[in-house]
Amino acid sequence: MVQLIKESLWRQFGASIDMLHNAIAMWPDEQWETKKRFFYIAYHTLVFLEYYLTNPPPKDFIAELPFTESDAMVEDAVDDVLPDRIYSKAELLNYLRSSREKCRKAIAGLTDKNINDQWISPVGNRNYTIFELMLYNMRHVQHHAAQLNVMVRKEINEAPKWVPRVKESL
């Protein structure tokens, strides 16, 4: 049963990540530095994709593309996770590729035993089983991928196609 869960989870989680990739890739290069809301949403999504794939959750998480936590309000920023700079589209896409692989490996590593392990975050009051956290993380990625798709459509009157499932197997 766990193998069926793993394969299905990967097909759908991978598709969500691919949809995020497609939205980022489609965003016009000339808007990258000027319309920062898109960047901030994409960056936020990637940081939390990586964070929720880190087991056990670290108290002092360091993202692949670093950030600073701040109480200061920054226009267009999401939450209090502020990137140390505006990373390029290529940097975000590379980050996405490495997080996608981390996700694939995490799902492949699920077993009858560890799928029910608790994932308790030292921040944010998150207390989930590993399996539920995977679903939570997938929903978070898809939520923001949809936001980015709306922004892309508004900007260029076109948006990435729906990805029904990931192409490669687990």
Residue, then its C-alpha position, 0 to 999 in steps of 0.5 A: m500500500v505504501q508503494l501506491i501512496k508514494e507513486s501517487l503522491w509523487r505524480q501529483f506533487g511533482a506535477s505541482i512543482d512542474m506547474l510552479h516551474n512553468a509559471i516562473a519560466m513564463w514570467p517576462d524577464e523584463q518584469w523580473e526586477t520591476k514587478k517584484r510581487f511575482f518574485y516574492i511569491a515564487y521565492h516564498t514558495l521555494v523556501f517553504l517547499e525546501y523547509y517542509l522537505t527537511n526532516p527533522p525541521p531545523k531550528d535554524f533553517i538555511a535555505e539554498l538561496p538565503f533569506t533574512e527574517s524581518d518584522a519590517m514591512v517590505e512592499d510586495a514581500v510575503d511573510d517575514v522571509l525576505p531574500d537577501r537580494i532579488y535572485s535571478k530567474a535562473e537562480l530560482l529555477n535552479y533552486l526549484r530543480s534541486s528542491r524537486e529532486k529533494c522532494r522525489k527522494a523524500i517521497a521515495g524514502l517513505t516506508d511503512k514506519n516513517i510515513n507516520d513519524q511526526w514532523i514538529s516545526p520549532v516555529g509556526n506551530r506545525n505538527y504533522t505526520i510526514f505523510e500529512l506534511m507532504l500533502y500540506n506542502m503540495r497544497h502550498v506549492q499548488h496554491h502559489a503556482a496558481q497565484l503566479n499563473v494568474m499573474v502571468r496571464k494578466e501580464i502576457n495574456e497567456a498562462p502555462k498549461w495544466v500539468p495532470r501528473v509528473k512525467e517521470s516515475l518515482 
